[in-house]
Amino acid sequence: KDAAHGGYLINDELPVDEYSHLVQWHHEILSEIDPDHPTFGVSVGSEDLTRKFWRSHDIYSADPYPITSADTDQIWAVYEDGNQIDEKKFTF
């Protein structure tokens, strides 16, 4: 098995409060059945990167879009959004 190929998208911008328990359940089941392939999820932005989802994925990221051109400030805005996360609230 090659763990570098494939995985499971279990969360594509789901509301945290409504779906955190279901996403956690999917992550646990898939991790048990197929531990060689990671679970992946994305949120709309850093405001959704909460503790409720952090342990529910092997890979979790913000999904900032649309970025329509490298000639705009959109890429800088994505960088700034990521920097606004207070790292202290994500310690375990």
FENZILIN-V989055 format. One record per residue. N is the residue number from 1. RES is the residue in one letter. OMEGA is omega in whole degrees, 0 to 359 (* if undefined). Layout:
n: <N:N>
res: <RES:RES>
omega: <OMEGA:OMEGA>
This chain:
n: <1:2:3:4:5:6:7:8:9:10:11:12:13:14:15:16:17:18:19:20:21:22:23:24:25:26:27:28:29:30:31:32:33:34:35:36:37:38:39:40:41:42:43:44:45:46:47:48:49:50:51:52:53:54:55:56:57:58:59:60:61:62:63:64:65:66:67:68:69:70:71:72:73:74:75:76:77:78:79:80:81:82:83:84:85:86:87:88:89:90:91:92>
res: <K:D:A:A:H:G:G:Y:L:I:N:D:E:L:P:V:D:E:Y:S:H:L:V:Q:W:H:H:E:I:L:S:E:I:D:P:D:H:P:T:F:G:V:S:V:G:S:E:D:L:T:R:K:F:W:R:S:H:D:I:Y:S:A:D:P:Y:P:I:T:S:A:D:T:D:Q:I:W:A:V:Y:E:D:G:N:Q:I:D:E:K:K:F:T:F>
omega: <178:183:181:181:174:181:185:173:184:181:176:176:177:175:185:186:182:191:185:181:180:178:178:180:178:179:181:181:182:178:179:183:186:184:181:181:186:169:186:176:178:175:182:181:186:181:179:180:183:177:183:180:187:182:182:182:169:179:181:187:169:180:184:179:354:168:189:183:176:182:182:177:183:180:177:179:177:178:180:179:178:180:182:180:178:185:182:182:179:176:183:*>
